[in-house]
Amino acid sequence: MTAALLGMVLAAIVPMPVSRADSDLDFTLVNQTGYGIKELFVSPSAADKWDDNILSEPLENNEAVEIKFNPDAEATKWDIMITWVDGEDKVYWRAVKLDEIHKLTLKYDRASGKTTAISE
């Protein structure tokens, strides 16, 4: 992780529902992929590499995590990458406008490899 991005994102597993946090980029991520998520990465879309994993423990299906950003974090679009508990390939959600949402529900169809997200 680059020094400029260090400390930009923090996460804690919390029960649903979660109220909106203070930062415009803070949001709640809900796992409705059907699978456990081992690692979660959130980085600006323009970044050359991913920030650190922000999960301290696996995020099981139908669980949520509140993601809080450092107040200095800025980007127009953000990318999300996850790895699975069962070791399957990495999956990506690209160009998410986090400043326009307070909750993002991730969906995944493993048969087709299609990712979708519902934003609120």
C-alpha distances in whole Angstrom, upper triangle without the diagonal:
4,7,8,7,6,9,10,11,14,16,20,22,25,29,30,31,28,29,27,24,24,21,22,19,20,21,23,22,25,25,28,27,29,27,24,21,19,15,14,11,11,10,12,14,14,10,10,7,7,5,6,10,12,15,17,20,21,22,26,28,29,27,24,21,21,17,17,15,15,18,16,14,16,16,19,18,15,15,15,15,16,18,21,23,25,23,24,22,18,20,18,19,19,19,20,21,20,22,25,25,25,25,24,26,24,27,27,30,29,32,31,28,28,25,27,26,28,27,29
4,5,5,6,10,10,13,15,18,22,25,28,31,32,32,30,30,28,25,24,21,22,19,20,22,24,24,27,27,30,30,32,30,28,24,22,19,17,14,13,11,12,14,13,10,10,9,9,8,10,14,15,19,20,23,25,25,29,31,32,29,27,24,23,19,18,15,14,17,14,13,14,15,18,18,16,16,17,17,19,21,25,26,29,27,27,25,22,22,21,21,20,20,21,21,21,22,25,26,26,27,26,28,27,29,30,33,32,35,34,30,30,28,29,27,30,28,30
4,5,5,9,10,13,15,19,22,25,28,31,32,33,30,30,27,25,24,21,22,19,20,23,25,25,28,29,32,32,35,32,30,26,24,21,19,16,15,13,14,17,16,12,13,12,12,10,12,15,16,20,21,24,26,27,31,32,33,31,28,24,23,20,18,15,13,15,13,12,14,16,19,20,18,19,19,20,22,24,27,29,31,29,30,28,25,25,24,24,23,22,23,23,22,23,26,27,27,28,27,29,29,32,32,35,35,38,37,33,33,30,31,30,32,30,31
4,6,9,8,12,15,18,22,25,27,31,31,32,29,28,25,23,21,18,19,17,18,21,24,24,27,28,32,31,34,32,30,27,25,22,19,16,14,12,12,15,13,11,13,12,13,11,13,16,17,20,22,25,27,27,31,32,33,30,27,24,22,18,16,13,11,13,10,9,11,12,16,17,16,17,18,20,22,24,28,30,32,30,31,28,25,25,23,23,21,20,20,20,19,20,23,24,24,26,25,28,27,31,31,35,35,38,36,33,32,29,30,28,30,28,29
4,6,5,8,12,15,19,22,24,27,28,28,25,25,23,20,19,16,17,14,15,18,20,20,24,25,28,28,31,29,27,23,22,18,16,12,11,9,9,13,12,10,12,11,10,7,10,13,13,17,19,22,23,23,27,28,29,26,24,20,19,15,13,10,9,12,9,8,10,11,15,15,13,14,15,16,19,21,24,26,29,27,28,25,22,22,20,19,18,17,18,18,16,17,21,21,21,22,22,24,24,27,28,31,31,35,33,30,29,26,26,25,26,24,26
4,5,8,10,14,17,20,23,27,28,28,25,25,23,20,20,17,18,16,16,19,21,21,24,25,28,28,31,29,26,23,21,17,16,13,12,11,12,16,16,13,14,12,11,8,9,12,12,15,17,20,22,23,26,28,29,26,23,20,18,15,13,11,9,12,11,10,13,14,18,18,16,16,17,17,19,21,24,25,28,27,28,26,23,23,21,21,21,20,20,20,18,20,23,23,23,23,23,25,25,28,29,32,32,36,35,31,31,28,28,26,28,26,27
4,6,7,11,14,18,20,23,25,25,22,22,20,17,16,14,16,14,14,16,18,19,22,23,27,27,30,28,25,22,20,17,15,13,12,12,13,17,18,15,17,15,13,9,9,12,10,14,15,18,20,21,25,27,27,24,21,17,15,12,10,8,7,10,10,9,13,15,18,18,16,17,17,18,19,21,24,25,28,27,28,27,23,23,22,22,21,21,20,20,17,18,22,21,20,21,21,24,24,27,29,32,32,36,35,31,31,27,28,25,27,25,25
4,7,10,14,17,19,23,23,23,20,20,18,15,14,12,13,10,11,13,16,16,20,21,25,25,28,27,24,21,20,17,14,11,10,9,10,14,15,13,16,14,12,9,10,12,10,14,16,19,20,20,24,25,25,23,19,16,14,10,8,5,5,8,8,6,9,11,15,14,12,14,14,16,18,20,23,25,28,27,27,26,22,22,19,19,18,17,16,16,14,15,18,18,17,18,18,21,21,25,26,30,30,34,33,29,28,25,25,22,24,21,22
4,7,11,14,16,19,20,20,17,18,16,13,14,11,13,10,9,11,12,13,16,18,21,22,25,23,21,17,17,14,11,9,8,9,11,14,16,14,17,15,12,8,9,9,7,10,13,16,17,16,20,22,22,19,16,12,10,7,6,5,6,10,10,8,11,13,15,15,12,13,12,14,15,17,20,21,25,24,25,23,20,19,17,17,17,17,15,15,12,14,17,16,15,16,16,18,18,22,23,27,27,31,30,27,26,22,22,20,21,19,20
4,7,11,13,16,18,18,15,16,15,12,13,12,14,12,10,11,12,12,16,17,21,22,24,22,19,16,16,13,11,10,10,12,15,18,20,18,20,17,14,11,10,9,6,8,10,13,15,14,18,20,20,17,14,10,8,6,5,6,8,11,13,12,15,16,19,18,15,15,14,15,15,18,20,20,24,24,25,24,21,20,19,19,19,20,17,18,15,16,19,17,15,16,16,18,18,22,24,27,28,32,31,28,27,24,23,21,22,20,20
4,7,9,13,14,15,13,14,14,12,14,13,15,13,10,10,9,10,12,14,18,19,21,19,16,14,13,11,10,10,11,14,16,19,22,20,22,19,16,13,11,9,6,6,8,10,12,11,15,17,16,13,10,7,6,5,6,9,11,14,16,15,17,18,20,19,16,16,13,14,14,16,17,18,22,22,23,23,19,19,18,18,19,20,17,18,15,17,19,17,14,14,14,16,16,20,21,25,25,29,29,26,25,22,21,19,20,18,19
4,6,10,12,13,11,14,14,13,15,15,18,15,12,11,10,11,12,14,17,19,20,19,16,14,14,13,12,13,14,17,20,23,25,23,25,23,19,16,14,12,8,7,7,9,11,10,13,16,15,11,9,6,6,7,9,12,14,17,19,18,21,22,23,22,19,19,16,17,16,17,18,18,21,22,24,24,21,21,21,20,22,23,20,21,17,19,21,18,15,15,15,16,17,20,22,26,26,30,30,27,27,23,23,20,21,20,20
4,7,9,12,10,13,15,14,17,18,19,17,14,12,10,10,10,11,15,16,17,16,13,12,13,13,12,14,15,19,22,24,27,25,27,24,21,18,16,13,10,8,8,8,9,7,10,12,12,8,6,4,6,9,11,15,18,20,23,21,23,24,25,23,20,20,17,17,15,17,16,16,19,21,22,23,21,20,20,20,22,24,21,22,19,21,22,19,16,14,14,14,15,18,20,24,24,28,29,26,25,22,22,19,19,19,19
4,7,8,7,11,13,13,16,17,19,17,14,12,9,10,10,12,15,18,18,18,15,15,16,16,15,17,18,21,24,26,29,28,30,27,24,21,20,17,14,12,12,12,12,10,12,13,11,8,6,6,6,10,12,16,19,21,24,22,24,25,26,25,22,22,19,20,18,20,19,19,22,24,25,26,24,23,23,22,24,25,22,22,19,21,21,18,15,13,14,14,16,19,21,25,26,29,30,28,27,23,22,19,19,18,18
4,6,7,11,13,15,18,20,21,20,16,14,10,11,10,12,14,17,17,18,16,16,18,18,17,20,20,24,26,28,32,31,33,30,26,25,23,20,17,15,15,14,14,11,12,12,10,7,6,8,9,13,15,19,22,24,27,25,27,28,28,26,24,24,21,22,20,21,20,20,23,25,26,27,25,24,24,23,26,26,23,24,21,22,22,19,15,13,15,14,16,19,21,24,26,29,30,28,27,24,22,19,19,18,17
3,5,9,12,14,18,19,20,19,15,12,9,10,8,11,12,16,17,17,16,17,19,19,18,20,20,24,26,27,31,30,33,30,27,25,24,21,18,16,18,17,16,13,13,12,9,7,6,8,9,13,16,19,22,24,27,25,26,27,27,25,23,23,20,21,20,22,21,21,24,26,26,27,25,23,23,22,24,25,21,22,19,20,20,16,13,11,12,12,14,17,20,23,25,28,28,27,25,22,20,17,16,15,14
4,7,10,12,16,18,18,18,14,12,9,11,10,13,14,18,19,20,19,19,21,21,20,22,21,24,26,27,31,31,33,31,28,26,25,23,20,18,20,19,18,15,15,15,11,10,8,10,10,13,15,19,22,23,26,25,26,26,26,25,23,23,21,23,22,24,23,24,26,28,28,29,27,25,24,22,24,25,21,21,18,19,18,15,11,10,12,12,15,18,21,24,26,29,30,28,26,23,20,17,15,14,13
4,7,9,12,14,15,15,11,9,7,10,10,14,16,19,21,21,20,19,21,21,18,20,19,22,24,25,29,28,31,29,26,24,23,21,18,17,18,18,18,15,17,16,13,11,8,9,7,11,12,16,19,19,23,21,23,23,23,23,21,22,20,22,21,24,24,24,27,29,29,29,27,25,24,22,23,23,20,19,16,17,17,13,9,9,12,13,16,19,22,26,28,31,31,29,27,23,21,18,16,14,12
4,6,10,12,13,13,10,9,8,12,13,17,19,22,24,24,23,22,24,23,21,22,20,23,24,26,29,29,32,30,27,25,25,23,20,19,21,21,22,19,20,20,17,15,12,12,9,12,12,15,18,18,21,20,21,22,22,22,21,22,21,24,23,26,27,27,30,32,32,32,29,27,25,23,24,23,20,19,15,15,15,12,8,9,13,15,18,21,25,28,30,33,33,31,29,25,23,19,17,15,12
4,7,9,9,10,7,7,8,12,14,17,19,22,25,25,24,23,24,23,20,20,18,20,21,23,26,26,29,28,25,23,23,22,19,19,21,22,22,20,21,21,19,17,13,12,9,10,10,12,15,15,18,17,18,19,19,19,18,20,19,22,23,26,27,28,31,32,32,31,28,26,24,21,22,21,17,16,12,12,12,9,6,8,12,15,18,21,25,28,30,33,33,30,28,24,22,18,16,13,11
4,6,8,9,6,7,9,13,15,19,21,24,26,26,25,23,24,22,19,19,17,19,19,22,25,24,28,26,23,21,21,20,17,18,20,21,22,20,22,23,20,18,14,12,9,9,7,10,12,12,15,14,16,18,18,19,18,20,19,22,23,26,27,28,31,32,32,31,28,26,24,22,22,21,18,16,12,12,13,11,8,11,14,17,19,23,26,30,32,35,34,32,29,26,24,20,19,16,14
4,7,9,7,10,12,16,19,22,25,27,30,30,28,26,27,24,21,21,18,19,19,22,24,24,28,27,24,22,22,22,19,20,22,24,25,23,26,26,24,22,18,16,12,11,9,9,10,9,13,13,14,17,18,19,18,21,21,24,25,28,30,31,34,34,35,34,30,28,26,24,24,22,19,16,13,11,13,13,10,13,16,20,22,26,29,33,34,38,37,34,32,28,26,22,21,18,16
4,5,5,9,12,15,18,21,24,26,29,29,27,25,25,23,19,18,15,16,16,19,20,21,24,23,21,19,20,20,17,19,21,24,25,23,25,26,24,22,18,15,12,10,7,7,8,6,10,9,11,13,14,15,15,18,18,21,23,26,28,30,33,33,33,32,28,26,24,21,21,19,16,14,10,9,11,11,10,13,15,19,21,25,27,31,33,36,35,32,30,26,24,21,20,17,16
4,6,8,12,15,18,21,23,25,28,28,27,25,26,23,20,18,15,15,15,17,19,20,23,23,21,19,21,21,18,21,23,25,26,23,26,26,24,22,19,16,13,11,9,9,10,9,11,10,10,11,11,13,13,16,17,21,22,26,28,30,33,33,32,31,27,25,22,19,19,16,13,10,8,5,8,8,8,12,14,18,20,23,26,30,32,35,33,30,28,24,22,19,18,14,13
4,6,10,12,16,18,21,22,26,25,24,21,23,20,16,15,11,12,11,14,16,17,20,20,17,16,17,17,15,17,20,22,22,20,23,23,22,20,16,14,11,9,7,6,9,9,10,8,8,9,10,10,10,13,13,17,19,22,25,27,30,29,29,27,24,21,19,16,15,13,11,9,5,5,8,8,8,10,12,15,17,21,23,27,28,32,30,27,25,21,20,16,16,13,13
4,7,10,13,16,19,21,24,24,22,20,21,18,15,14,12,13,14,16,19,19,22,21,18,16,17,16,13,15,18,19,20,18,21,21,19,17,13,11,8,6,5,6,9,10,12,10,11,13,13,13,12,14,14,17,18,21,23,25,28,28,28,27,23,21,19,17,17,16,13,11,7,8,10,9,7,9,11,14,16,20,22,26,28,31,30,27,25,21,20,16,16,13,13
4,6,10,13,16,18,21,21,19,17,19,17,14,14,12,14,15,17,20,20,23,22,19,17,18,16,13,14,17,18,18,15,18,18,16,14,10,9,6,5,7,9,12,13,16,13,14,14,15,14,12,14,13,16,16,20,21,23,26,26,26,25,22,19,17,15,16,15,12,11,7,9,10,7,5,5,7,10,13,16,19,23,25,28,27,25,23,19,17,13,13,10,10
4,6,10,13,15,18,18,17,15,17,16,13,14,13,16,17,19,22,22,25,23,20,18,18,16,13,13,16,16,15,12,14,14,12,10,7,6,4,6,9,12,15,17,19,17,18,18,18,16,14,15,13,15,15,18,19,20,23,24,24,24,21,18,17,15,17,17,13,13,10,12,12,9,6,5,6,8,11,14,17,21,23,26,26,23,21,18,16,12,12,10,10
4,7,10,11,14,14,13,12,14,13,10,12,11,14,16,18,21,21,23,21,18,17,17,14,12,11,14,14,13,10,12,11,10,9,6,5,6,7,11,13,17,19,21,18,19,18,18,16,13,13,10,12,12,15,15,17,20,21,20,20,17,15,14,12,14,15,12,13,11,14,14,10,9,6,5,6,7,11,14,18,19,23,22,20,18,14,13,10,10,9,11
4,6,9,11,12,11,11,14,14,12,14,14,18,20,20,24,24,26,24,20,20,19,16,14,13,16,15,13,9,10,8,7,6,4,7,9,11,14,17,21,22,24,22,22,22,21,19,16,16,13,14,13,15,15,16,18,20,19,20,17,15,15,13,16,18,14,16,14,17,16,13,11,7,6,5,6,9,12,16,17,21,21,19,17,14,12,10,9,10,11
4,6,8,8,8,8,11,12,11,14,15,18,20,21,25,24,26,23,20,20,19,16,14,13,15,13,11,7,7,5,5,6,6,8,11,13,17,19,23,25,27,24,24,23,23,20,17,16,12,13,11,12,11,13,15,16,16,17,15,13,13,13,16,18,16,18,16,20,19,16,15,11,9,6,5,7,9,13,14,18,18,16,15,12,11,10,11,12,14
4,6,8,9,10,14,15,14,17,18,21,23,23,27,26,28,26,23,23,22,19,18,16,19,17,14,10,9,5,5,8,9,12,15,16,20,22,26,28,30,27,27,26,25,22,20,18,15,15,13,14,13,14,16,17,16,17,16,14,14,14,17,19,17,19,18,21,20,17,16,12,10,6,6,5,8,10,12,15,16,15,13,11,10,9,10,13,15
4,5,8,9,12,14,13,16,17,20,22,22,26,25,26,24,21,22,21,18,18,16,19,17,13,11,9,6,8,10,12,14,17,18,22,24,27,29,31,27,28,26,25,22,19,17,14,13,11,12,10,12,13,14,13,14,13,11,12,12,16,19,17,20,19,23,22,19,19,15,12,9,6,4,5,7,9,12,13,11,11,9,9,10,12,14,17
4,7,9,13,15,15,18,20,23,26,25,29,29,29,27,24,25,24,20,20,18,20,17,13,11,8,5,8,11,13,16,19,20,24,26,30,32,34,31,31,29,29,26,23,20,17,16,13,13,11,11,12,14,13,15,15,13,15,16,20,22,21,24,23,26,25,22,22,18,15,12,10,8,7,9,9,12,14,13,13,12,13,13,15,18,20
4,6,10,12,13,16,19,22,25,25,28,27,28,25,22,22,21,17,18,15,17,14,10,9,7,5,9,11,13,15,18,19,23,25,29,31,33,30,30,29,29,25,22,20,16,14,11,10,7,8,8,11,10,12,12,12,14,16,19,23,21,24,23,27,26,23,22,19,16,13,11,10,9,10,9,13,15,13,14,13,14,15,17,19,22
4,6,9,11,15,17,21,24,24,27,26,27,24,20,20,18,15,15,12,13,10,7,6,4,5,9,9,11,13,16,17,21,23,26,29,31,28,29,28,28,25,22,19,15,14,10,9,6,5,8,10,11,13,12,12,15,16,20,23,21,24,23,26,26,23,22,19,16,14,12,12,11,14,13,16,18,16,17,15,16,16,18,20,22
4,6,7,11,14,17,20,21,24,22,23,20,17,17,15,11,11,9,11,9,6,5,6,8,11,10,11,11,14,15,18,20,23,26,27,24,26,25,25,22,19,16,12,10,7,6,5,5,9,10,10,11,10,10,12,14,17,20,19,22,20,24,24,21,20,17,15,13,11,12,12,14,13,17,18,15,16,14,15,15,17,19,21
4,7,10,14,17,21,21,24,22,22,19,15,15,13,9,10,8,9,7,5,7,8,11,14,12,13,13,16,16,19,20,23,26,27,24,26,25,26,23,20,17,13,11,7,5,5,5,8,9,10,12,10,12,14,16,19,22,21,23,22,25,26,24,22,20,18,16,14,15,15,17,16,20,21,18,19,17,19,18,21,22,24
4,7,10,13,17,18,21,18,19,15,12,11,9,6,7,6,8,8,7,8,11,13,16,14,13,12,14,13,16,17,20,23,24,21,22,22,23,20,16,14,10,8,5,5,7,8,11,11,12,12,9,11,12,14,16,19,18,21,19,23,24,22,21,19,16,16,14,16,15,18,17,21,21,18,19,16,18,17,20,21,23
4,7,10,14,15,18,16,17,14,10,10,8,5,6,6,10,10,9,9,12,14,15,13,12,10,12,10,13,14,17,20,21,18,19,18,19,17,13,11,7,6,5,7,9,11,14,13,14,13,10,10,10,11,13,16,15,17,15,19,20,18,17,16,13,14,12,14,15,18,17,21,21,18,18,15,16,15,17,17,20
4,7,10,12,14,12,13,10,7,6,6,5,6,8,12,13,13,13,16,17,18,17,15,12,13,11,13,13,15,18,18,15,16,15,17,14,10,8,6,5,6,9,12,14,17,16,16,14,11,10,9,10,12,13,13,15,14,17,19,18,18,16,14,15,13,16,16,20,19,23,22,19,18,15,17,16,18,18,20
4,7,9,12,10,12,10,7,6,8,8,8,11,14,16,16,15,18,19,19,18,15,13,13,9,11,10,13,15,15,12,12,11,13,10,7,6,5,7,9,12,15,18,20,19,19,17,13,12,10,10,10,11,10,12,10,14,16,15,15,14,13,14,13,16,17,21,21,24,23,20,19,16,16,15,17,16,18
4,6,8,7,9,8,6,6,9,10,11,14,17,19,19,19,22,22,23,21,19,16,16,12,13,11,13,15,14,10,10,9,11,9,6,5,7,9,12,15,18,21,23,22,21,19,15,14,11,11,10,10,10,12,11,14,16,16,17,17,15,17,16,19,20,23,23,26,25,21,20,18,18,17,19,18,20
4,5,5,9,9,8,9,12,14,14,18,21,23,23,22,25,25,25,24,21,19,18,14,14,12,13,15,13,9,8,6,8,6,4,6,9,11,15,18,21,24,27,25,24,21,17,16,13,12,10,8,9,10,10,12,15,16,17,18,16,19,18,21,22,25,25,28,26,23,21,19,19,17,19,18,20
4,6,8,10,10,11,15,16,17,20,23,25,24,23,25,25,26,25,23,21,20,17,17,15,17,18,16,13,11,8,8,6,5,5,9,11,15,18,21,25,26,24,23,20,16,15,11,10,7,6,8,10,11,14,15,16,19,19,17,19,18,20,20,23,24,26,24,21,19,17,17,16,19,18,20
4,7,9,10,12,16,18,19,22,25,27,27,26,29,29,30,29,26,24,23,20,20,17,18,19,16,13,11,8,9,8,8,9,12,14,18,21,24,27,29,27,26,22,19,18,14,14,11,9,12,13,14,16,18,20,22,22,20,23,21,24,24,26,27,29,27,24,22,20,21,20,22,21,24
4,6,7,9,13,15,17,20,23,25,25,25,27,28,29,28,25,23,22,19,19,16,17,18,16,13,12,10,12,10,9,9,12,13,16,19,22,25,27,25,24,21,18,17,14,14,12,12,14,15,15,17,20,21,22,23,21,23,22,24,24,27,27,29,27,24,23,21,22,21,24,23,25
4,7,10,13,16,18,21,24,26,25,26,28,29,31,29,27,25,25,21,22,19,20,21,19,16,16,14,15,14,12,11,13,14,17,19,22,25,27,24,23,20,17,17,15,16,14,14,16,18,19,21,23,24,26,26,24,25,23,25,25,27,27,29,27,24,24,22,23,23,26,25,28
4,7,10,12,15,18,20,22,22,23,25,27,28,27,25,22,22,19,20,18,18,21,19,16,16,15,17,15,12,11,12,11,14,16,19,22,24,21,21,18,14,15,13,15,14,15,16,19,19,21,24,24,25,24,22,24,22,24,23,26,25,28,26,22,23,21,22,22,25,25,27
4,7,9,11,14,17,19,18,19,22,23,25,23,21,19,19,16,17,15,16,19,18,15,15,14,16,14,11,9,9,8,11,13,16,19,21,19,19,16,13,13,12,13,13,14,15,17,17,19,22,21,22,21,19,21,19,21,21,24,23,26,25,21,21,19,20,20,23,22,25
4,7,8,12,14,17,17,18,21,23,24,22,20,17,17,13,14,12,13,16,15,12,14,14,16,15,11,10,10,10,12,14,17,19,22,20,20,18,15,15,14,15,15,15,16,17,16,19,21,21,21,21,19,21,19,22,22,25,25,28,27,23,23,21,22,21,23,22,24
4,6,9,11,14,15,16,19,22,23,21,19,16,16,13,14,13,14,18,17,15,17,17,20,18,14,13,12,11,11,13,16,17,20,18,19,18,15,16,15,16,17,18,18,20,18,21,23,22,22,21,20,21,19,22,22,25,25,28,28,24,24,22,23,22,24,23,25
4,6,8,10,11,12,16,18,20,17,16,13,14,12,13,14,16,19,19,17,19,19,21,18,15,13,11,9,9,10,12,13,17,15,17,16,13,14,14,15,17,18,18,20,18,21,23,21,21,19,18,18,17,20,20,23,22,26,26,22,22,20,21,20,22,22,24
4,7,9,10,11,15,17,18,15,13,10,10,8,10,11,13,17,18,15,18,18,20,18,15,14,11,11,10,12,14,15,18,18,19,18,15,16,15,16,17,19,17,19,16,19,21,19,18,17,16,17,16,19,20,23,23,27,27,23,23,20,21,19,21,20,22
4,5,7,8,11,14,15,12,11,8,10,10,12,14,16,20,21,19,21,21,23,21,17,16,13,12,10,11,12,12,16,16,18,18,15,16,16,17,19,21,19,21,18,21,23,20,19,17,16,16,15,18,19,22,22,26,26,23,23,20,21,19,21,20,22
4,7,9,12,16,17,14,13,10,12,12,14,16,18,21,23,21,24,24,26,24,21,19,16,15,13,13,14,13,17,17,19,20,18,19,20,21,23,24,23,24,22,24,26,23,21,20,19,19,19,21,22,25,24,28,29,26,26,23,24,23,24,24,25
4,7,9,13,15,12,12,10,13,14,16,19,21,24,26,24,26,27,28,26,22,21,17,16,13,12,12,10,14,15,17,19,17,18,19,21,23,25,24,25,23,26,27,24,22,20,19,18,18,20,20,23,22,26,27,24,25,22,23,22,23,24,25
4,6,10,12,10,11,10,14,14,18,20,23,26,27,25,27,27,28,25,21,19,16,14,11,10,9,7,11,12,14,16,15,15,17,18,21,24,22,25,22,25,26,23,22,19,17,16,15,17,17,19,19,22,24,21,22,19,20,19,21,22,23
4,7,8,6,7,8,11,13,16,19,22,25,26,24,26,25,26,23,20,18,14,13,10,11,9,9,12,14,15,16,15,15,16,17,20,22,20,22,20,23,24,20,18,16,14,13,12,14,14,17,17,21,22,20,20,17,18,16,18,19,20
4,6,6,8,10,14,16,19,22,25,28,30,27,29,28,29,26,22,20,17,16,12,12,10,9,11,14,15,17,16,15,17,18,21,24,22,24,22,25,25,22,20,17,15,13,12,13,14,16,16,19,21,19,19,17,17,17,18,19,21
4,6,9,11,15,17,21,23,27,29,31,28,29,28,28,25,22,20,17,16,13,13,11,11,13,15,15,17,16,15,17,17,21,23,21,23,22,25,24,21,19,16,14,11,10,10,11,13,14,17,19,17,17,15,15,14,15,17,19
4,7,10,13,16,20,23,26,28,30,28,29,28,28,25,22,21,18,18,15,16,14,14,16,19,19,20,19,17,18,18,21,23,20,22,20,23,23,19,17,13,12,9,10,11,13,15,16,20,21,19,18,16,15,14,14,15,16
4,7,10,13,17,20,23,26,28,25,27,26,27,24,21,20,17,17,14,16,14,14,17,19,19,21,19,18,19,18,21,23,20,22,19,22,22,18,16,13,12,10,11,13,15,18,19,22,23,21,20,18,17,15,15,16,17
4,7,10,13,16,20,22,24,22,23,23,23,21,19,18,15,16,14,16,15,16,19,20,21,21,19,18,18,17,19,21,18,19,16,19,19,15,12,10,10,9,10,13,15,19,20,24,24,22,21,17,16,14,14,14,14
4,6,10,13,16,19,21,19,21,21,21,20,17,16,13,14,13,15,16,16,19,20,21,21,19,18,17,16,19,20,17,18,15,17,18,15,12,10,10,11,12,15,17,21,22,25,26,23,22,19,18,15,15,15,15
4,6,10,13,15,18,16,18,19,20,18,16,16,14,16,15,18,19,19,23,24,24,24,21,20,19,17,19,19,16,16,13,15,16,13,10,9,10,12,14,17,20,24,25,28,28,25,24,20,19,16,16,14,14
4,7,10,13,15,13,15,15,17,15,13,14,12,14,14,17,19,20,23,23,24,23,20,18,17,16,17,17,14,14,11,12,14,12,10,10,10,13,14,18,20,24,25,28,28,25,24,20,19,16,16,14,15
4,7,9,12,10,13,14,16,16,14,15,14,16,17,20,22,23,27,26,27,26,23,21,20,18,19,18,15,15,11,12,15,13,11,12,13,16,17,21,24,27,28,32,31,28,27,23,22,19,19,17,16
4,6,8,6,9,11,14,14,12,14,14,17,18,21,23,25,28,28,28,27,23,22,20,18,18,17,15,14,11,11,14,14,13,14,15,18,19,23,25,29,30,33,32,29,27,24,23,20,20,18,18
4,5,5,9,12,15,16,14,17,17,19,21,24,26,28,31,30,31,29,26,25,23,21,21,19,18,16,13,13,17,17,16,18,19,22,23,26,29,32,33,37,36,32,31,27,26,24,24,21,21
4,6,8,12,14,16,15,18,19,22,24,27,29,31,34,34,34,32,29,27,25,23,22,20,18,16,14,12,16,16,16,18,20,23,25,28,31,34,35,39,38,34,33,29,28,25,25,22,21
4,6,10,13,15,15,18,19,22,24,27,30,32,35,34,34,32,28,27,24,23,21,19,18,16,14,13,17,18,18,21,22,25,26,29,31,35,36,39,38,34,33,29,28,26,26,23,23
4,7,10,12,11,14,15,18,21,24,27,29,32,31,31,28,25,24,21,19,18,16,15,13,11,11,15,16,16,18,19,22,22,26,28,31,32,35,34,31,29,26,25,22,23,20,21
4,7,9,10,13,15,18,21,25,28,30,33,32,31,29,25,23,20,18,16,14,13,11,10,9,13,15,16,18,18,22,22,26,27,31,32,35,33,30,28,25,24,22,22,19,20
4,6,7,10,13,17,20,23,26,29,32,30,29,27,23,21,18,16,13,10,10,9,9,9,12,14,16,18,17,20,21,24,25,28,30,32,30,27,25,22,21,19,20,18,19
4,7,11,14,17,20,24,27,30,32,31,30,27,23,21,17,15,12,8,8,6,8,8,10,12,15,17,16,19,20,22,24,27,29,31,29,26,24,21,19,18,18,16,17
4,7,10,14,17,21,23,27,29,27,26,23,20,17,14,11,8,5,5,5,7,9,10,12,14,15,14,17,16,19,21,23,25,28,25,22,20,17,16,14,16,14,16
4,7,10,13,17,20,23,25,24,23,20,16,14,11,9,7,5,5,6,7,10,12,12,14,14,12,15,14,17,18,21,23,25,23,20,18,15,15,13,15,14,16
4,7,10,14,17,20,22,20,19,16,13,11,7,6,4,5,6,9,10,13,14,14,16,15,12,14,13,15,16,19,19,22,20,17,16,13,13,12,15,14,17
4,7,10,13,16,19,17,16,14,10,8,6,5,6,8,8,11,11,14,15,14,15,14,11,12,10,13,13,16,17,20,19,15,14,11,12,11,14,14,17
4,7,10,13,15,14,13,11,7,6,5,6,8,11,12,15,14,18,19,18,18,17,13,14,11,13,12,15,15,18,17,14,14,11,13,13,16,16,20
4,7,10,12,11,10,9,6,5,7,9,12,15,14,18,17,20,21,19,19,17,14,13,10,12,11,14,13,17,17,13,14,11,13,13,16,17,20
4,7,9,7,7,7,5,7,9,12,15,18,18,21,20,24,25,23,23,20,17,16,13,14,12,15,13,16,17,13,15,13,16,16,19,21,24
4,5,5,6,7,7,9,12,14,18,21,20,24,23,26,27,24,24,21,18,16,13,13,12,13,11,15,16,13,15,14,16,17,20,22,24
4,6,8,10,11,12,15,18,21,24,23,27,25,29,29,27,26,23,20,18,16,16,14,16,14,17,19,16,18,17,19,20,22,24,26
4,6,9,11,13,16,19,22,26,25,29,28,32,32,29,28,25,23,20,17,17,14,15,12,15,17,15,18,17,20,21,24,26,29
4,7,9,11,15,18,21,25,25,28,27,31,32,29,29,26,23,21,18,18,15,16,13,15,17,15,17,17,20,21,25,27,29
4,7,9,13,16,19,23,23,27,26,30,30,28,28,25,22,20,16,15,12,13,9,12,14,11,14,14,18,19,23,25,28
4,6,10,14,16,20,21,24,24,28,29,27,27,25,21,20,16,15,12,13,10,12,13,10,13,13,16,18,22,24,27
4,7,10,13,17,17,21,21,25,25,24,24,22,18,17,14,14,12,13,11,14,14,10,12,11,14,16,19,21,24
4,7,10,14,14,18,18,22,22,21,21,19,15,14,11,11,9,11,10,13,12,8,9,8,11,12,16,18,21
4,6,10,11,14,15,19,19,18,19,17,14,13,10,11,10,12,13,15,14,10,10,7,10,11,14,16,19
4,7,7,11,12,16,16,15,16,14,11,11,9,10,10,13,14,17,15,12,10,7,8,8,11,12,16
4,6,9,11,14,15,15,17,16,13,14,12,13,14,16,17,20,17,14,12,10,10,10,13,13,17
4,6,9,12,12,13,16,15,13,15,14,16,17,19,21,23,21,18,15,13,12,11,14,13,16
4,6,9,9,9,12,12,9,12,12,14,16,19,21,23,21,18,16,13,11,9,11,9,12
4,6,6,7,10,11,10,14,14,17,19,22,24,27,25,22,19,16,14,12,12,10,11
4,5,5,8,9,9,12,14,17,19,23,25,28,26,23,21,17,15,12,12,9,10
4,6,8,11,12,15,17,20,23,26,28,31,29,27,24,21,18,15,15,11,11
4,7,10,10,14,16,19,22,25,28,30,28,26,23,19,17,14,12,9,8
4,6,7,11,13,16,19,23,25,28,27,24,21,18,15,11,10,6,5
4,7,10,13,17,20,24,26,29,28,26,23,19,16,13,11,8,6
4,7,10,13,17,20,23,26,25,23,20,16,14,10,8,6,5
4,6,10,13,17,19,22,21,19,16,13,10,6,6,5,6
4,7,10,14,16,19,19,17,14,11,8,5,5,6,9
4,7,11,13,16,15,13,11,8,6,5,7,9,12
4,7,10,13,12,11,8,6,5,6,8,11,14
4,6,9,9,7,6,5,6,8,11,14,18
4,6,6,6,5,7,9,12,14,18,21
4,6,5,7,9,12,14,17,20,24
4,6,8,11,14,17,20,23,26
4,5,9,12,15,18,21,25
4,7,10,13,17,20,23
4,7,10,14,17,20
4,7,10,13,17
4,7,10,13
4,6,10
4,7
4
